[in-house]
């Protein structure tokens, strides 16, 4: 019987959707393709908002593209006049 109890505890500890445990914790909102929630805070008792990795990469690429286009346009303005 101890093996069954250990298995149940492992399932409860790794259950997604509640922090820190499914039976005694805060239920986190459901994730979607843009974001997810992760346990954080004191004793992992809170649900924290996190962006998916691909969203972070997309935002980084967008920011770099904007900065580079501003720099290129400033150089074009300085060289043309």
N, C-alpha and C positions, 0 to 999 in steps of 0.2 A: 504493500500500500504506500510506502514512502516514495516509490518511484512515480506513482500517479500524482501525489501531492507536489513533488518537485516539478513535474511536467506542467501542472496547473499554475504554479507560481511563475514559471518561465513564460507561459502564455500571458499571464496578467502583467508581468513586468515589461514585455515587449509589445503589448497591445497598443496599436496606434489609435488615437482619438481621445485619450484621457491622460492627464498628468496628475500625480505620478503613477497611479494605478487606475485601472478601469472601474473598480468597485468603490474606491474611496476618493478619487480625484476629480478635478474639474474636467468636464467634457469639452474637448476642443471642437471648433467648427470644422466642417468637412473641407478637405483640400480640393483644389481644381488645377487645371493646367498652368495657371499663372502663379499661384502661391500655395503654401502649405503652412501648417502650424507645428512647432517643435516645443518640447518641454524645456523650460528655462526657469531662472529665478532661484530663490532659496529652496533647496531640496527638490528641485525640478517640479514645483507645485503649480506653475503657471504655464499657460499656452502662449507662445510668442509667434508673431507673424513673420514668415520668411518668404522671400521670392524664390521661385524655381531658378536653378542655375542658368538655364537658357535665357531667362528674362534678364538676369544680371549681365550676361554676355551681350545681349542685344542692346541694353541701355549703355553699356560701355562703348560698344562700336558706334552707336549713334552719337554719343558725346564726343568721341575722338573725331568723327566725321565733321561734326559742327565746328569744333575748334580748328581743324585743318582747313576747312573751307573759309573760315574767317581770316586765318593767317594768309592764305593764298590770295584772297580778295584785297587785303591790306597791301600786300606786296605788289599786286597788279595796279592798284591805285597809285602807289608811290612811283612805280616805274613808268607809268603811262603819262604822267604830267610833268 
